[in-house]
């Protein structure tokens, strides 16, 4: 699918948030504009349209905003990966590092069946810690990762590079070459 607008110009940057030296990519401007948001969702879905997929996985919380409508458009199941303690038992957890700390994510232990083909979708790829942890969860349950998609990639933080080095097909709509 051809993207007809400059999506980067639609993203608001907030300097020094959540900490000094970080330029936060505020996507609320995208979400508030129905034409732009629809174009983003359509572009993410069209990139996956010819892949054999069983389920879409979204990462808490902004990843849900992109994974849910893509799953709907492609008529696929949706798997939620959430921060620790947000899903009812029984879950499996994975600790990971991110660009300014660490965290733990969880998913339901019955979310993936052996051999299912999964696409991971999140809003942004920075250092890749969250996405790599989610990919580990998929593979621990015998799922096959057929793609990892992001709205925004920050390749200078090497997250997408780490994912590609593990052999994953990585796709993003917007890239920032530096902070």
Rosetta silent file (secondary structure, phi, psi, omega in degrees, C-alpha in Angstrom):
SEQUENCE: XXXXXXXXXXXXXXXXXXXXXXXXXXXXXXXXXXXXXXXXXXXXXXXXXXXXXXXXXXXXXXXXXXXXXXXXXXXXXXXXXXXXXXXXXXXXXXXXXXXXXXXXXXXXXXXXXXXXXXXXXXXXXXXXXXXXXXXXXXXXXXXXXXXXXXXXXXXXXXXXXXXXXXXXXXXXXXXXXXX
SCORE:     score description
SCORE:     0.000 S_00000001
   1 L     0.000  137.166  175.986    0.000    0.000    0.000 S_00000001
   2 L   -84.696  132.017  175.667    1.224    3.471   -0.826 S_00000001
   3 L   -92.986  124.527 -172.098    1.171    5.930    2.047 S_00000001
   4 L   -94.367   -5.126 -179.357   -0.023    9.260    0.752 S_00000001
   5 L  -127.292  160.597  177.026    0.869   11.521    3.640 S_00000001
   6 L   -82.425   94.055 -175.951    3.968   12.414    5.579 S_00000001
   7 H   -64.175  -34.029 -179.225    3.184   10.523    8.771 S_00000001
   8 H   -60.289  -35.755  179.937    6.246   11.838   10.572 S_00000001
   9 H   -69.510  -13.879 -178.965    4.888   15.373   10.287 S_00000001
  10 H   -92.989   -8.393 -178.285    1.740   14.207   12.105 S_00000001
  11 L   -95.167  127.202  178.412    3.619   12.917   15.174 S_00000001
  12 E   -85.484  134.351  176.044    4.209   15.383   17.988 S_00000001
  13 E  -105.000  133.206  178.744    7.616   15.181   19.680 S_00000001
  14 E  -114.942  111.452 -176.336    7.937   16.046   23.357 S_00000001
  15 E   -71.811  144.523  174.489   11.514   16.810   24.324 S_00000001
  16 L    58.324   40.191  175.704   13.059   15.475   27.531 S_00000001
  17 L  -141.272  133.002    9.101   10.155   13.201   28.443 S_00000001
  18 L   -82.817   -0.392  175.090    9.900   10.839   30.258 S_00000001
  19 L  -149.457  165.869 -178.742   13.472   11.776   31.154 S_00000001
  20 L   -57.217  136.332  177.998   16.177   14.189   30.027 S_00000001
  21 L    91.182   -8.951  178.996   17.611   13.361   26.628 S_00000001
  22 L  -103.399  130.400  173.828   14.562   11.405   25.421 S_00000001
  23 E  -103.279  102.836 -177.342   12.296   12.856   22.729 S_00000001
  24 E   -69.243  133.744  177.211    8.934   11.163   23.248 S_00000001
  25 E   -93.619  102.637 -175.909    6.982   10.355   20.084 S_00000001
  26 E   -86.358  110.448 -177.659    3.420   11.373   20.949 S_00000001
  27 L   -91.833    2.151  179.601    0.992    9.417   18.767 S_00000001
  28 H   -61.240  -26.810  176.735   -2.158   10.970   20.230 S_00000001
  29 H   -66.072  -35.236  176.736   -2.116   13.347   17.263 S_00000001
  30 H   -69.737  -47.153 -177.101   -2.406   10.325   14.945 S_00000001
  31 H   -63.620  -31.860 -177.494   -5.165    8.729   17.000 S_00000001
  32 H   -77.688  -16.717 -177.922   -7.201   11.948   17.077 S_00000001
  33 L  -104.040  106.677 -173.623   -7.226   12.314   13.299 S_00000001
  34 H   -62.049  -31.719  179.725   -9.553    9.676   11.778 S_00000001
  35 H   -70.718  -46.210 -179.562   -8.098   10.004    8.269 S_00000001
  36 H   -67.107  -45.443 -179.404   -4.483    9.642    9.406 S_00000001
  37 H   -60.097  -43.241  178.567   -5.290    6.853   11.882 S_00000001
  38 H   -61.756  -40.642  179.520   -7.182    4.932    9.185 S_00000001
  39 H   -64.416  -40.328  178.374   -4.239    5.283    6.794 S_00000001
  40 H   -62.841  -48.721 -178.536   -1.837    3.948    9.438 S_00000001
  41 H   -63.900  -44.792  178.708   -4.048    0.937   10.222 S_00000001
  42 H   -60.115  -40.633 -179.795   -4.679    0.220    6.533 S_00000001
  43 H   -66.222  -43.199  177.945   -0.927    0.391    5.816 S_00000001
  44 H   -63.639  -43.510 -179.355   -0.069   -1.981    8.668 S_00000001
  45 H   -67.210  -40.390 -177.191   -2.806   -4.417    7.618 S_00000001
  46 H   -66.433  -31.360  177.616   -1.917   -4.330    3.919 S_00000001
  47 H   -65.047  -24.462 -176.773    1.701   -5.237    4.692 S_00000001
  48 H  -102.566   -7.018 -169.486    0.394   -8.423    6.327 S_00000001
  49 L   -57.407  -32.322 -177.057   -2.454   -9.252    3.952 S_00000001
  50 L   -97.902    7.287  178.550   -0.565  -11.931    1.986 S_00000001
  51 L   -92.037  148.864  172.998    1.012  -13.642    4.995 S_00000001
  52 L   -80.351  111.012 -174.751   -0.321  -16.821    6.557 S_00000001
  53 L  -131.096  138.419  172.221   -1.344  -15.603   10.024 S_00000001
  54 L   -99.735  -42.048 -176.791   -3.367  -17.189   12.815 S_00000001
  55 E  -144.770  156.317  174.284   -3.203  -14.429   15.421 S_00000001
  56 E  -109.372  134.419  176.404   -2.011  -10.871   16.001 S_00000001
  57 E  -108.920  130.375  175.629   -0.208  -10.044   19.246 S_00000001
  58 E  -114.685  143.440 -178.221   -0.361   -6.515   20.683 S_00000001
  59 E  -101.888  134.597  178.877    1.874   -5.158   23.437 S_00000001
  60 L   -54.454  133.118   -6.928    0.491   -3.150   26.379 S_00000001
  61 L  -112.872  -32.664 -176.770   -0.701   -0.504   26.010 S_00000001
  62 H   -69.650  -24.428  175.911   -0.146    1.570   22.892 S_00000001
  63 H   -64.069  -29.563  177.483    0.444   -1.548   20.817 S_00000001
  64 H   -60.500  -33.983 -176.213   -3.185   -2.517   21.479 S_00000001
  65 H   -64.857  -25.995  179.719   -4.276    0.598   19.591 S_00000001
  66 H  -100.926  -40.439 -177.228   -2.678   -0.737   16.396 S_00000001
  67 H   -66.591  -40.215 -176.567   -2.920   -4.516   16.851 S_00000001
  68 H   -61.934  -52.585 -179.918   -6.658   -4.571   17.586 S_00000001
  69 H   -67.862  -29.795  176.407   -7.888   -2.849   14.409 S_00000001
  70 H   -67.399  -43.994  177.140   -5.375   -4.784   12.282 S_00000001
  71 H   -59.215  -41.939  178.057   -6.621   -8.073   13.781 S_00000001
  72 H   -61.180  -50.077 -178.670  -10.173   -6.955   13.042 S_00000001
  73 H   -61.141  -37.891 -177.914   -9.404   -6.049    9.416 S_00000001
  74 H   -89.020   -2.847 -179.316   -7.560   -9.320    8.819 S_00000001
  75 L    57.069   51.442  179.808  -10.162  -11.337   10.764 S_00000001
  76 L  -120.939  158.237  174.994   -7.555  -12.833   13.084 S_00000001
  77 E   -68.963  158.845 -178.398   -7.493  -13.548   16.796 S_00000001
  78 E  -120.494  130.663  175.933   -5.851  -11.049   19.142 S_00000001
  79 E  -110.144  131.585  178.030   -3.338  -11.876   21.876 S_00000001
  80 E  -101.798  129.122  171.095   -2.692   -9.318   24.599 S_00000001
  81 E  -109.661  122.264 -173.318    0.726   -8.980   26.206 S_00000001
  82 E  -124.138  164.645  173.503    0.428   -6.884   29.344 S_00000001
  83 E   -65.872  152.819 -175.968    2.543   -5.534   32.142 S_00000001
  84 L   -51.521  134.446  174.940    2.851   -7.862   35.138 S_00000001
  85 L    87.607    3.828 -177.413   -0.279   -8.216   37.230 S_00000001
  86 L   -99.017  -11.942  178.162   -2.776   -6.925   34.635 S_00000001
  87 L  -111.891  145.981  176.336   -4.051  -10.306   33.388 S_00000001
  88 L   -69.989  156.993  178.571   -5.899  -12.900   35.480 S_00000001
  89 L   -59.972  155.670    0.483   -4.117  -16.195   36.178 S_00000001
  90 L   -95.595  133.093 -178.935   -2.744  -18.351   34.601 S_00000001
  91 E  -130.071  167.575  170.587   -0.023  -16.398   32.833 S_00000001
  92 E  -121.947  139.217 -173.703    3.577  -16.753   31.798 S_00000001
  93 E  -114.421  156.549  176.699    5.972  -13.878   32.461 S_00000001
  94 E  -144.637  124.454  175.611    9.140  -12.575   30.829 S_00000001
  95 E   -87.833  147.131 -178.543   11.491   -9.945   32.262 S_00000001
  96 E  -151.399  163.426  176.531   13.220   -7.607   29.832 S_00000001
  97 E  -104.532  147.606  173.862   15.362   -4.478   29.612 S_00000001
  98 E  -131.287 -179.574 -169.964   14.362   -1.288   27.860 S_00000001
  99 L   -61.294  -23.316  179.189   16.096    1.967   27.034 S_00000001
 100 L  -141.070   48.189  176.325   15.554    3.460   30.502 S_00000001
 101 E   149.073 -155.932  176.461   14.848    0.597   32.924 S_00000001
 102 E  -143.965  165.866 -178.475   13.406   -2.900   33.040 S_00000001
 103 E  -159.137  177.823  176.541    9.964   -4.440   33.247 S_00000001
 104 E  -131.080  133.242  174.283    8.030   -7.705   33.163 S_00000001
 105 E  -114.126  157.966  179.068    5.382   -8.650   30.618 S_00000001
 106 E  -138.599  155.648  168.991    2.846  -11.456   30.784 S_00000001
 107 E  -140.625  159.881  177.524    0.433  -13.247   28.504 S_00000001
 108 E   -62.625  140.321 -176.004   -2.226  -15.856   29.158 S_00000001
 109 L   -74.997   -4.176  176.419   -0.717  -19.324   29.143 S_00000001
 110 L  -114.461   18.119 -174.689   -3.398  -20.560   26.710 S_00000001
 111 L   -75.331  -26.999 -175.900   -3.099  -17.685   24.206 S_00000001
 112 L  -127.543  134.696  173.826   -0.987  -19.567   21.644 S_00000001
 113 L  -100.734  151.050  178.978   -1.279  -23.104   20.362 S_00000001
 114 L   -48.744  128.464  175.674    1.660  -25.089   19.047 S_00000001
 115 L    85.318   -5.615  179.784    2.466  -24.128   15.445 S_00000001
 116 L   -66.578  144.362 -179.848    0.276  -21.021   15.259 S_00000001
 117 E   -95.185  122.763 -171.058    1.611  -18.238   13.066 S_00000001
 118 E  -121.602  139.473  168.931    1.827  -14.962   14.965 S_00000001
 119 E  -113.137  130.362  177.044    2.493  -11.346   13.981 S_00000001
 120 E   -95.335  131.629  177.417    3.618   -8.997   16.733 S_00000001
 121 E  -127.858  132.817  173.703    2.487   -5.372   16.488 S_00000001
 122 E  -140.926  166.862 -177.494    3.569   -2.475   18.680 S_00000001
 123 E   -74.518  -36.827 -170.386    3.538    1.282   18.347 S_00000001
 124 E  -148.470  139.112  173.079    7.283    1.872   18.597 S_00000001
 125 E  -110.220  118.138  176.860   10.560   -0.028   18.447 S_00000001
 126 L  -110.717  -99.938 -179.804   13.367    1.520   20.500 S_00000001
 127 L   -81.535  -10.538  174.899   15.922   -0.800   22.110 S_00000001
 128 L    87.949   -2.959 -175.868   13.788   -3.828   21.237 S_00000001
 129 H   -58.242  -46.538 -178.635   13.576   -5.262   24.749 S_00000001
 130 H   -65.842  -46.766 -179.170    9.795   -5.461   24.931 S_00000001
 131 H   -63.790  -41.882  178.467    9.411   -6.904   21.427 S_00000001
 132 H   -63.489  -40.170  177.336   12.178   -9.462   21.999 S_00000001
 133 H   -64.038  -41.758  177.943   10.553  -10.561   25.270 S_00000001
 134 H   -64.357  -40.429  176.889    7.188  -10.917   23.503 S_00000001
 135 H   -62.212  -39.505  176.571    8.851  -12.942   20.722 S_00000001
 136 H   -60.008  -42.100  178.329   10.370  -15.191   23.393 S_00000001
 137 H   -61.869  -43.977  178.892    6.884  -15.791   24.816 S_00000001
 138 H   -57.706  -49.096 -175.825    5.555  -16.709   21.370 S_00000001
 139 H   -70.474  -32.163  177.038    8.359  -19.175   20.760 S_00000001
 140 H   -61.252  -29.137  179.381    8.144  -20.690   24.260 S_00000001
 141 L   -94.303    7.586  177.154    4.606  -21.774   23.381 S_00000001
 142 L    82.970   12.544  176.268    5.630  -23.190   20.020 S_00000001
 143 L   -77.986  156.582  178.245    4.285  -20.290   17.983 S_00000001
 144 E  -110.975  125.943 -179.523    5.976  -19.199   14.776 S_00000001
 145 E   -84.593  115.876 -179.417    6.729  -15.490   14.335 S_00000001
 146 E  -104.274   -0.912  176.275    5.854  -14.491   10.785 S_00000001
 147 E   175.933  152.613  175.074    6.367  -10.757   11.258 S_00000001
 148 E  -131.150  116.918 -174.916    7.046   -7.931   13.678 S_00000001
 149 E  -119.642  141.091  177.564    5.419   -4.608   12.774 S_00000001
 150 E  -131.562  149.576  169.422    5.754   -1.165   14.287 S_00000001
 151 E   -71.186  -48.508 -176.313    4.216    2.173   13.541 S_00000001
 152 E  -122.449  138.102  173.735    7.497    3.924   14.501 S_00000001
 153 E  -122.519  137.543  173.565   11.070    2.610   14.506 S_00000001
 154 L  -112.489   77.278 -172.585   14.058    4.277   16.160 S_00000001
 155 H   -61.215  -22.083  179.042   16.810    2.280   14.389 S_00000001
 156 H   -67.802  -13.620  175.894   19.595    4.273   16.074 S_00000001
 157 H   -95.598    0.118  170.076   18.663    2.440   19.306 S_00000001
 158 L    71.503    8.450  179.233   19.248   -0.914   17.529 S_00000001
 159 H   -63.847  -48.885 -179.895   15.983   -2.635   18.498 S_00000001
 160 H   -65.400  -32.698  176.848   14.923   -3.453   14.952 S_00000001
 161 H   -63.018  -43.683  178.747   18.480   -4.592   14.211 S_00000001
 162 H   -61.923  -40.818  178.973   18.339   -7.053   17.134 S_00000001
 163 H   -65.528  -42.729  178.783   15.012   -8.404   15.882 S_00000001
 164 H   -64.942  -37.734  178.674   16.351   -8.805   12.334 S_00000001
 165 H   -63.258  -25.939  176.512   19.472  -10.553   13.670 S_00000001
 166 L   -84.162    0.151  175.478   17.149  -13.143   15.240 S_00000001
 167 L    93.533    9.802 -178.821   15.710  -13.734   11.778 S_00000001
 168 L   -84.830  144.047  173.777   12.417  -11.884   12.156 S_00000001
 169 L   -79.713  113.875 -174.760   10.781  -10.001    9.291 S_00000001
 170 E  -112.547  135.692 -177.223   10.538   -6.439   10.678 S_00000001
 171 E  -136.258  140.651  173.924    8.372   -3.682    9.206 S_00000001
 172 E  -145.048  156.790  179.445    7.709   -0.075   10.232 S_00000001
 173 E   -92.638  -33.377 -175.573    5.904    2.884    8.706 S_00000001
 174 E  -131.531  135.943  175.886    8.007    5.730   10.170 S_00000001
 175 E  -125.472  142.849  173.280   11.707    5.826   11.053 S_00000001
 176 L  -115.080  125.028 -177.201   13.715    8.397   12.995 S_00000001
 177 L   -76.867  -20.823  176.591   17.456    8.393   12.292 S_00000001
 178 L  -156.131  168.137 -179.338   18.324   10.080   15.584 S_00000001
 179 L   -66.660    0.000    0.000   16.703   11.355   18.741 S_00000001
